[in-house]
Amino acid sequence: MKLYYPKSHYNKDHRGLLFPLLKPFIKTEGFTDAQRIASYGVSEKDFEFTEVLEEAELVLLTMAWNYYVNTKQEYIALDFVKKCTALNKKVIAFNAGDFGVRIPYFNNLIIIRPSGYKSKFTTNEYSLPTFIADPLQKYYHTDKIFERSYLPKPVIGFCGQANLSRLNAIKEIFYSALRNLKSYTGKSKNEPQQLLSTSFLRASVLKKTQKSDVVATNFIFRKKYRAGISTNKDNHNTTLEFYDNLRDSDYVICVRGAGNFSVRFYEALAMGRIPVFINTDCSLPFDNEIDWKKHIVWVEYNERYDVAKKVKDFHNGLSTEDFIDLQQANRDLWKNVLTLGGFSDFLFRTLTENHNPTLKN
């Protein structure tokens, strides 16, 4: 499959807003394919790029749409999409960040994004997983999951920011309201968000779950994101505690953060664990192809205080073999479909084939 992106759009000063798949390929001279595979899990052999727009099967917009908005160059993105429309080319654009920006609708414009509300997605929007380094390899130097034995009382884990302070909740809601006001008055192109204190939401769900006697809990509460650590985060002991918490749990509570998505959701899958997904009108990757309710405990927002019962019922529906198989299936799903290479390959095939490709999980 031939891919094209406009090289003139690239701005190294805003590399954080580069289209995700282009990060492994737009590198300094001397960067080897072995380094690319080690750092990103993709090879130059996996994707073919052309410098001729007319030859491309799919087109990638080089920078996230947020970049064009923030640098007052949205007209460049719009003109390029219109040019591709005239050539009957599909363009894939990245809507980055916790909130995302408003993007005009074009029939040929495909949007990938980590955040957003499922009920507001157009038919051309796709949920983007958070791409993470393989935690099993990075922290435990293995490719094999830590297989959990089936116990009558399942262990539910969580390690992260959760705060029952009502004052803190009011502050979070106030800042969300300010951002929304800027959006509604045209002073910002950020999409408006639900008025919600996510740290209070997490804490209230966790505290209610702790009171149940049908599950065991393995919770570590943090008052700040990543325990307030801002340097050397990957090797800090709190990060190791986070992954040890995943390792030592059967199920993992996953609630949205500032944006309407959960990084922990993908970290749990990568570790071969079963996410307990609190649905706050979220979109999950390829939800038309993946039967997510077979992989996770699905909890609607209005059921959030029934997590213990939902997990127990799900757990009781599994045999010993089913439980072990699901751990490996979740790891395989992450590795084959939710990594940078796996997601890109599946998305591109979905957009270019007349039928949906078969999942590899």
N, C-alpha and C positions, 0 to 999 in steps of 0.2 A: 504494500500500500504506500502510495506516494503522498507525502505531507509537505505543505508549504507554509512558511510564515514570513511576514515582511521584516527583513533584517534591519531596515532603517528605523523601525519603531523601538528597537532595544535601547534601554537607558541603564547603564551599569550602576548609576547612583540610586536606582529604584529596583535593584535586583530582587528584592523581596516580593515584588509584584509581577515577577516574570511568570508566564504560563508554566504550570508545574512540570509538564513533560519536557520543556525546553531547558530546564535547569541542568540536567546532566549533559546537554549537548552544546550549550553556550558556555564554554569554559576558556580559561587562558591557554595559550599555546603550550604544548607539551603534556597536557592532561591525557593520560592513556586510557584505553578502553578497560584495562584491568582495574584502574582506579574508579572508572565509571561504574563498573559492576559492583565493586566493593562498597562504594558510597551510596549508590542509588538503586542497585539491583537490576539495572537495564544495560544492554549492550548496544553499540552502534549497529550491530547486525539485526537488532530487533525492529528497527524502524528505518524507513527510507525517506530522505528529504530531497526535494527538488527545488531548484532556484527559479523554475518557470511556473508561474501561477496557473497557466492554462493546462499544465500537465498534472496538476494535483488532484487527488481523489478527495482529500479533505484539507481544509485550511485552518490554521491555528492563529488566533490573534495574539501577537507576541507578548503584550503586556496585559495585566488584568484591567478590566474596564475601569476599576477604581483609579488606576494610574492616569488614564486619559482624563477622567473627571477632575482629579486632584491637581493635575498640571494644566488644566484649562485647555486640553487638546482633544476633547471628545469629538470634535469635528473630524479629526484624523481617523478615528475608529469608525465613525459613521460613513465617511466617504469610502473607506476601504470595504466595509460591509456592502455598500451599494454597488461598488465595482464588482464584487464577487457575486452579487445577485444577478447582475447583467451577464455574467459568465456561467450562471447556474451552478455555483460552487457553495457548498455548505461551510460555514465558518463556526468554529468552536471558540467561545470566549469564556474567560475565567472571571467570576464575580467573587472577589476575595473578602476575607475578614469576617468578624463576628456578625456584622449587620448586613453587609452587601449594599450596593447602590442601585438606584433605579436604572434599568436599561430598556431602551425602546425595543418594541417587538418587530422582528423581521422573520418571514417564513423560513429563511435559510440560516438564521442565527441560532446556534445551540449554546445554551448557557450551562456551565458546570459550576457548582458552588457548594461550600460546606454548610452554609447556614440557610435561613429562610423558613417559611411556613408552607407545609405541604398543600394546604387548602388554597394557597395563593400561587402555586406553581403553574406556569403555562405548560403546554404539551412539549415545549422545546427546552425545558429545564430538567437537569439531572443532578442528583445529589452526589457530591464529591466526598469520598472518605478522607479522613486525616491520614496523611502518609507518615508512618513512623518507622524508625529503625527496628529491625527484628530484636525484640527484647530477650528472647531466649539465647540468641547468639551474642548479643551485646553484653548482657549481664551474667549469663550462666554458661556461656561458651558451649552451647549444645543446640542441636536442631530438633531434639525430641521434647515433647511436652512433659511436664511433671504430672503424670497420670494420677488422678484422684480416685480412690476407691469409693464405692457407693455406701453411704451411711444412711440409716433411717432418718436421721435429723440432718438436713442439709446445712452447710455452712455458707452464710452470705457475707461477703466482704465489701469493704469500702475504705479508701484512704484518700482524704482530700479536704477541700475547703467546705466547711459547713458551720453555720453560725446561727444560733437561735436568738441573737440579740434583735429586738424589735427596732431599736434605734438604728442599727446597721441596715436593717431591712428598709426602713423609711428612707435612708440615704440612697440606697441602691435604686429604689423606685423613683426618687426625686431626680436622680441623674438620668434615668431612662426617660422621664417625662420631659426634661430639658432637651434631650436629643430629639425626641419626637416633635417637640414644638418647632425646633429648627427645620425639621423635615417638612412639617405641615405648612410652614410659612415660606418655604422655598429657599431658606438660608443654607440648607444642606440637602444633598442628593442621597444621603443614607436612608434606607428603608426604615419606617417606623417599627417599633418593637412592642411586644406585649409588656405591660407594666407588671413586673414580677421581680421579687428578690430571690435570685437563684440559690444563694447561700442559705437563706432561710428555708426555702423549699427542700433542699437536700437535708438540712438538719432535722426538719420536722418529720420527713419520711424515715430517716434513720432512727430517730428517737422512738417513733411509733413501732418500728420493726423490732427494736431492742426489747420491747415489752412482751413480745410474743414468746410462748414456750414451745412452739412447733418447729422453730428453726434455731440454729446457733448463729451468733453474729460475731464478726471479726472486723470491728470498726476502729479507724484512727481518724480523729477529728482534727482538722487544721483551721485556724482562724484566717489564714491568708493563703492565696494561691501559691502552690508549691512551697508552702510553709514560709513564704516571704524570701526564699532564696533567689537571688538574681544573678549570681556568678557561679561558674563551675557546677551548673545544675545537674548535668548528666551523671556526674560522679559523686554527688553529694549523698550523704547517708540517708537523707529523707527520700531521695529517688529510689535507692535500693530498698528502703522500707516499703515504698509504694509497690514495687514489683514483687517483693516477698509477700505482701498482703494478697496480691493476685494469686501468687503461687499457692498460698495456703488457704484458699477459699474455693468453693464449688461454683458459687454464683456471685456476681458482682453488680451492685446497684449503679446504674448509669443514668444520671440526670443532666440535663442541659447546663451549660455555663452561660457566660455573657451572651454568646450566640446560641441559636437554637440547634445545637448539636453537642455531642459528647465525644471528646478525644478518648476518654476512658473506655468507651464502647469498643473501639478498635484495638486498644491495648489489651482488653480482656480477651477478645477473639484471638489475637496473636499469641497469647499465653495458653490458649486452649481452654478458656473458661466460658461460662454461660452468662451473658449479660442479662441483667434485669432492667429492661428498657422502659423508662417512664415516658410515655408519649405525650409530648407537649406540641402536637401538630407538627411533628418532625417528618422529614423525608429521609429514607434510607436508600443507599445505592442499589440500583437495579431492582426496585421493589416489585416490578412487573415480572421479573424472571426468578428472583430468589424468594422462596417461601420462608420469610424471616421468622414466622411463628414456630417453625420447626427447630430453629437455631437458638432462640432467645425466649425469655419469659416476658411476654408482652403485657404491659400494665398501662391502661388508659389513665389519663390525668385524674379523672374523677374516682379512680380506684387506688390512688397513690398510697392511701393509708392501709391498704389490704395487701401490701407486698408480701408479708410473711405467708399469708394464706395462698396467694397466687403461686409463690415459689414452691410451697409444700405440695400443692395440687399438681403442678408441673412435674415435680420430682417423683411423686407417687406414681405418675403415669409412665415412668421410665423403668426398665429392667436394669439389672446390674450391667449387662452388656450394652444396653442402649446408652446408659450414662457415660460409659467409657468411650463408646463410639462417637458420641456427640462432642466430647472434648476434642477428639482428633478431627472431626468434621469441621468444627469451628476454626481450628488452626489452619486446616486446608483451605477453607473458604477465604480466610484472611490472606493467606499466602498466594492463592491463585487468582483472586478477583479484587482484593482490596489494597494491594500494594500498587506502587506507581506503574510498574510494567503491566501487571495483570489488569488493573482498571483501564488503563489506556487502550490496551489491546482489545478488551471486551467492548469498550465504548465505541471504538473505531469500527469494529466489525458490526456492531448493532446499527450504526449510522449508515453503513455502506451496503449491507446485505438486505435482501428483501424479506428475510426471515430472521428471527432472533437466534443468535448463535447459542450453542449448548454450553451451559456453565460447567466448569471443571471441578466442582466440589463434590 
